[in-house]
């Protein structure tokens, strides 16, 4: 199979009340772990690369690794740009074989966001590439993104119809209480998703795919394992999985996961090196790391997305 765009994938998810997991990728082992889990559970999956991931792995390496994964699997896989912030970046990804792109104009004013998003949509749709836009701004830190709590804001439901109509986007990332990174909330805070906003948006955009960014749950077992083997991750708090599961049964058709993958992989590597201090063969510690990625993705597919056997 070849990478596909996300149009049919997300429409099917909407109609059947589940979400497709969108997992950030940076190297071969992460891609292998994700796709192995999707294959085993017969689930569609979105492999998404940020601009930082493309710089780290190399744009051509990243694309070829995903193409190899598609060749060796028979589940639907999309290759998606996560948080593209310029037209030029989105165009480069489209021209190089990405099947879906996100243009994040949330740092711009409303009209500027519309103008930039529409420019990307007009170009992408010529090549049957799907486009995700963003309305609202999530707090948190992830790669180049650094949005303070004071500068974050919820999506205004009254703007969504106008935004989608004027831009022509295929899906929309909204801000309803999720946050980027592993440190989403301060100690003592109770994570809460604004389902009232989500319900209002879905009422105004019936059948339209909604996306949640910053949706890692920061699984404490991995945090504890990292700390037990020499790490120093303190007070990391994520989104409760039961809230994400409820969102997947509503209009949310794509849920982004990045931090949970990083935590799982790091925990496995730290444990392997601590228990085998004489080892210097990367294959020996990257093998359990790859297996950790697979296990966390399987967990998300079965317990959060609800996408098992939906390929």
C-alpha positions in Angstrom: 0.0 0.0 0.0 0.9 3.6 -0.4 0.3 6.5 2.1 -3.2 7.9 1.7 -4.7 11.2 2.6 -6.9 11.5 5.7 -10.3 12.4 4.1 -12.0 9.0 4.0 -10.1 7.8 7.1 -11.5 10.6 9.2 -15.0 10.6 7.7 -15.3 6.9 8.5 -14.1 7.6 12.0 -16.8 10.2 12.5 -19.6 8.0 11.2 -18.5 5.1 13.4 -17.7 7.1 16.6 -14.0 6.4 17.0 -10.8 8.4 16.5 -7.7 7.7 14.4 -4.4 7.9 16.4 -1.9 10.4 15.0 1.5 9.4 16.3 4.6 11.6 15.9 7.6 9.9 14.3 11.2 10.7 14.5 13.1 7.6 13.5 12.9 4.0 12.1 12.2 2.3 15.5 9.2 4.6 16.3 7.7 4.1 12.9 8.2 0.3 13.1 6.6 0.1 16.6 3.6 2.2 15.6 2.9 0.3 12.4 3.4 -3.1 14.0 0.7 -2.2 16.6 -1.7 -0.9 13.9 -1.1 -4.0 11.8 -1.7 -6.4 14.7 -4.9 -4.6 15.7 -6.1 -3.9 12.2 -6.3 -0.2 12.8 -5.8 2.8 10.5 -3.0 5.1 11.7 -1.6 8.5 10.9 2.2 8.9 11.0 3.0 12.6 11.5 6.3 14.4 11.3 7.0 17.9 12.6 9.4 20.2 10.9 11.9 19.3 13.7 11.5 15.6 13.0 12.1 16.2 9.3 15.3 18.1 10.1 16.5 15.4 12.5 15.8 12.4 10.3 16.2 14.1 7.0 13.2 14.8 4.8 13.9 12.1 2.3 14.7 9.5 5.0 11.5 10.3 6.8 9.4 9.9 3.7 11.2 6.7 2.6 10.8 5.1 6.1 7.0 5.7 6.0 6.8 4.4 2.4 8.7 1.2 3.6 6.2 0.8 6.4 3.3 1.1 4.0 4.9 -1.6 1.7 5.1 -4.0 4.6 1.6 -3.4 6.0 -2.0 -3.6 4.7 -3.7 -1.1 7.0 -4.4 2.5 5.9 -1.5 4.9 6.7 -1.4 8.6 6.2 1.8 10.7 6.1 1.0 14.0 7.8 2.9 17.2 8.5 2.3 18.2 12.1 2.2 22.0 12.9 3.4 23.4 9.6 3.7 27.1 10.2 4.4 28.5 6.7 3.1 28.0 3.2 6.6 27.1 2.0 6.9 24.3 4.5 3.5 22.8 3.6 4.3 23.1 -0.1 7.6 21.4 0.3 5.9 18.5 2.1 3.2 18.2 -0.5 5.7 18.3 -3.3 7.8 15.6 -1.6 4.9 13.1 -1.1 3.1 13.9 2.1 -0.6 13.0 1.9 -1.8 15.4 4.5 -0.6 18.6 6.0 -1.5 20.8 9.0 -1.2 24.6 8.6 -1.1 26.2 12.0 -2.0 29.8 11.7 -3.2 30.1 15.3 -0.5 32.6 16.2 -2.0 35.0 13.6 -5.1 37.1 13.9 -8.3 35.6 12.7 -8.1 37.1 9.2 -4.4 36.2 8.8 -5.2 32.6 9.9 -7.9 32.4 7.2 -5.6 33.8 4.5 -2.7 31.5 5.2 -4.9 28.4 5.6 -6.8 29.0 2.4 -3.5 29.5 0.5 -2.3 26.1 1.7 -5.7 24.5 1.0 -5.8 25.8 -2.6 -2.4 24.3 -3.3 -2.9 21.0 -1.4 -6.2 20.2 -3.0 -4.7 20.3 -6.5 -2.7 17.2 -5.5 -5.4 15.4 -3.5 -3.6 16.3 -0.2 -5.9 16.9 2.8 -5.4 19.9 5.1 -5.9 20.4 8.8 -6.3 23.9 10.1 -6.3 25.2 13.7 -8.6 27.6 15.4 -7.8 28.5 19.0 -4.4 28.2 20.8 -3.1 25.5 23.1 -0.7 26.2 25.9 2.4 24.2 26.5 5.8 23.5 25.0 6.7 21.1 22.1 9.7 21.7 19.8 9.4 25.2 18.5 5.9 25.7 20.0 6.0 27.6 23.3 2.6 29.1 24.2 2.1 30.5 27.7 -1.1 29.8 29.6 -1.9 33.5 29.5 -1.7 33.5 25.6 -3.6 30.3 25.1 -7.4 30.5 24.3 -10.3 28.3 23.7 -11.7 27.9 20.2 -14.7 30.2 19.7 -17.6 28.0 18.4 -19.1 31.1 16.7 -16.1 31.3 14.4 -15.8 27.7 13.2 -18.4 27.8 10.4 -17.0 30.9 8.9 -13.4 29.6 9.2 -14.2 26.3 7.5 -16.3 27.9 4.8 -13.7 30.5 3.9 -10.6 28.2 4.1 -12.0 24.9 2.7 -10.0 22.8 5.3 -10.8 19.1 5.6 -10.4 18.9 9.4 -10.0 21.4 12.3 -7.8 21.3 15.4 -9.6 23.0 18.3 -8.6 24.1 21.8 -10.9 22.7 24.4 -8.4 22.1 27.3 -5.6 19.9 26.0 -2.0 21.2 26.1 1.3 20.4 24.4 4.2 18.6 26.2 4.4 16.4 29.3 3.9 19.3 31.7 0.3 20.1 30.7 -0.9 21.1 34.2 0.4 22.4 37.5 0.2 20.2 40.6 -3.2 20.4 42.1 -4.9 21.3 38.8 -7.6 19.0 37.6 -7.4 18.4 33.8 -10.7 19.1 32.2 -11.9 19.1 28.6 -14.6 21.6 27.6 -17.1 19.2 26.1 -19.6 22.0 26.0 -17.4 23.8 23.4 -16.9 20.6 21.5 -20.6 19.9 21.4 -21.3 23.4 20.2 -18.7 23.1 17.5 -20.1 19.7 16.3 -23.6 21.2 16.3 -22.4 24.0 14.0 -20.3 21.6 11.8 -22.3 18.4 11.6 -20.2 15.5 10.2 -17.0 17.6 10.2 -13.8 16.0 11.6 -12.3 17.6 14.7 -8.8 17.1 15.9 -7.2 17.2 19.4 -3.6 18.2 19.8 -1.7 17.9 23.0 -3.6 14.7 23.9 -0.9 12.6 25.5 -1.9 11.2 28.9 1.6 11.2 30.3 1.4 7.6 31.5 2.8 7.6 35.0 4.2 4.0 34.8 6.7 5.4 32.2 7.5 8.5 34.2 8.2 6.3 37.2 10.4 4.0 35.3 12.4 6.8 33.9 12.9 8.3 37.3 13.7 4.9 38.8 16.6 4.5 36.3 18.2 7.8 36.8 15.8 10.3 35.1 14.4 13.5 36.6 10.9 14.0 35.4 8.8 15.8 38.0 5.2 16.6 38.3 4.3 15.6 34.7 0.6 15.6 34.2 -1.4 14.7 31.1 -5.0 14.3 29.9 -7.0 11.5 31.5 -7.6 8.8 29.0 -11.3 8.4 29.9 -11.8 12.1 28.8 -10.1 11.4 25.5 -12.1 8.2 25.0 -15.3 10.3 25.4 -14.0 12.8 22.9 -13.4 10.1 20.4 -17.1 9.1 20.6 -18.1 12.6 19.7 -16.8 14.7 16.8 -13.1 14.2 17.5 -11.7 11.9 14.7 -8.0 12.4 15.1 -6.1 12.4 18.4 -2.4 13.4 18.5 0.0 11.5 20.7 3.7 12.4 21.0 4.9 12.8 24.6 3.6 9.3 25.6 5.8 7.8 22.9 8.8 9.7 24.0 8.2 8.6 27.6 7.8 5.0 26.7 10.8 4.9 24.5 13.0 6.7 27.0 11.9 4.5 29.9 12.8 1.3 27.9 16.2 2.6 26.9 17.1 3.8 30.4 16.0 0.4 31.9 18.0 -1.6 29.3 21.2 0.4 29.8 20.9 0.4 33.6 20.4 -3.4 33.7 23.1 -4.0 31.0 25.8 -1.4 31.7 28.4 -3.2 29.6 26.2 -3.0 26.5 27.2 -0.7 23.7 25.2 -2.3 20.8 22.3 0.1 19.9 20.3 -2.8 18.6 20.2 -4.2 22.2 18.5 -1.1 23.7 16.6 0.0 20.7 14.8 -3.3 20.4 13.0 -3.0 23.8 12.4 0.7 22.9 10.7 -0.3 19.7 8.6 -2.8 21.6 7.6 -0.1 24.2 6.4 2.1 21.3 4.3 -0.8 20.0 2.8 -1.5 23.4 1.8 2.1 24.1 0.3 2.4 20.6 -1.7 -0.8 21.1 -3.0 0.6 24.4 -4.0 3.8 22.7 -5.8 2.1 19.8 -7.7 -0.2 22.1 -8.4 2.0 25.1 -8.6 5.6 23.8 -9.1 5.7 20.0 -11.5 2.8 19.7 -10.0 2.1 16.2 -9.3 -1.6 16.6 -10.5 -3.6 13.6 -11.5 -0.4 11.8 -9.0 -0.6 8.9 
